[in-house]
Amino acid sequence: MITTPFNPARVLGCDLTEAERLMRGHVVTPGEVESVALRSYPWRRHVHDPDSYWVTIGQAAELLGLTPGQVKHLLDHHRLPYVTHCTGVRLMRRDQIRALAGHVHPR
């Protein structure tokens, strides 16, 4: 698996200036950035972005070769890792879904 350097702006779905404002200019951990992203990430803006940090159920389904219903089932049964955005949308980390893509089979 290829890992990319941690990029707070990518996690937050914004440019570097906005990321610095959201993080108040402090050096932060990935967990802190993800926590802020769950309140501010504009996920609708990134639904068709092939490089976004986060993916929605539909995007995960495409990456995994499953239907959105199958992905929802996996999420409901805690078979896929996810976080919940403040809007209630379940988001998954693209890199995790890509890593699982060869290992998840529909049930």
C-alpha positions as CSV (number, residue, x, y, z in Angstrom):
1,M,0.0,0.0,0.0
2,I,1.3,3.4,-0.9
3,T,0.9,6.1,1.7
4,T,0.9,9.8,1.0
5,P,2.1,12.5,3.3
6,F,-0.4,13.8,5.7
7,N,-2.1,16.9,4.2
8,P,-4.5,18.8,6.6
9,A,-6.0,20.8,3.7
10,R,-6.9,17.5,1.9
11,V,-8.5,16.1,5.0
12,L,-10.5,19.3,5.5
13,G,-11.4,19.6,1.8
14,C,-10.1,23.1,1.4
15,D,-7.1,25.1,0.4
16,L,-4.1,25.7,2.7
17,T,-5.2,29.1,3.8
18,E,-8.6,27.9,4.9
19,A,-7.0,24.9,6.6
20,E,-4.7,27.2,8.6
21,R,-7.7,29.2,9.7
22,L,-9.7,26.2,10.7
23,M,-6.8,24.8,12.7
24,R,-6.0,28.2,14.1
25,G,-2.4,28.1,12.8
26,H,-1.3,25.3,15.2
27,V,0.7,22.2,14.4
28,V,-1.9,19.4,14.7
29,T,-2.2,15.7,14.7
30,P,-4.1,13.8,12.0
31,G,-6.8,13.0,14.6
32,E,-7.3,16.7,15.5
33,V,-7.7,17.6,11.8
34,E,-10.1,14.7,11.2
35,S,-12.1,15.9,14.2
36,V,-12.4,19.4,12.7
37,A,-13.2,17.9,9.3
38,L,-16.3,16.1,10.8
39,R,-17.7,19.6,11.5
40,S,-16.5,21.5,8.4
41,Y,-15.7,19.2,5.6
42,P,-17.8,20.2,2.5
43,W,-18.4,16.6,1.4
44,R,-20.9,17.5,-1.3
45,R,-18.2,19.5,-3.1
46,H,-16.0,16.4,-3.3
47,V,-18.5,13.7,-4.4
48,H,-16.8,13.5,-7.8
49,D,-13.2,14.2,-6.7
50,P,-11.1,11.0,-7.3
51,D,-8.5,12.2,-4.9
52,S,-10.6,13.4,-1.9
53,Y,-9.6,12.1,1.5
54,W,-13.1,11.1,2.5
55,V,-15.6,9.1,0.4
56,T,-19.4,8.7,0.8
57,I,-21.3,5.5,0.6
58,G,-21.7,5.8,-3.2
59,Q,-18.1,6.5,-3.7
60,A,-17.1,3.6,-1.5
61,A,-19.5,1.3,-3.4
62,E,-17.8,2.2,-6.6
63,L,-14.3,1.6,-5.2
64,L,-15.3,-1.7,-3.7
65,G,-17.4,-2.9,-6.7
66,L,-20.5,-3.2,-4.5
67,T,-23.9,-1.6,-4.5
68,P,-24.6,1.3,-2.1
69,G,-27.0,-1.0,-0.3
70,Q,-24.2,-3.5,0.3
71,V,-21.9,-0.8,1.6
72,K,-24.7,0.4,4.0
73,H,-25.1,-3.2,5.2
74,L,-21.3,-3.5,5.9
75,L,-21.4,-0.1,7.7
76,D,-24.4,-1.1,9.8
77,H,-22.7,-4.3,10.8
78,H,-19.4,-2.5,11.6
79,R,-17.6,-4.3,8.8
80,L,-16.2,-1.1,7.3
81,P,-14.5,1.7,9.2
82,Y,-16.3,5.1,9.1
83,V,-16.9,8.4,10.9
84,T,-20.1,10.4,11.0
85,H,-20.1,14.0,9.7
86,C,-22.1,16.6,11.6
87,T,-24.8,16.3,8.9
88,G,-25.2,12.6,9.7
89,V,-23.5,11.4,6.5
90,R,-21.2,8.5,7.1
91,L,-17.7,9.1,5.6
92,M,-14.9,6.7,5.1
93,R,-11.2,7.3,4.5
94,R,-10.5,6.7,0.8
95,D,-7.1,5.1,1.5
96,Q,-8.7,2.6,3.9
97,I,-11.4,1.7,1.4
98,R,-8.8,1.3,-1.4
99,A,-6.8,-1.0,0.9
100,L,-9.9,-3.1,1.6
101,A,-11.1,-3.1,-2.0
102,G,-9.4,-6.5,-2.7
103,H,-10.6,-8.0,0.5
104,V,-14.4,-7.2,0.8
105,H,-16.9,-9.5,-0.8
106,P,-20.7,-8.9,-0.9
107,R,-22.8,-11.0,1.4
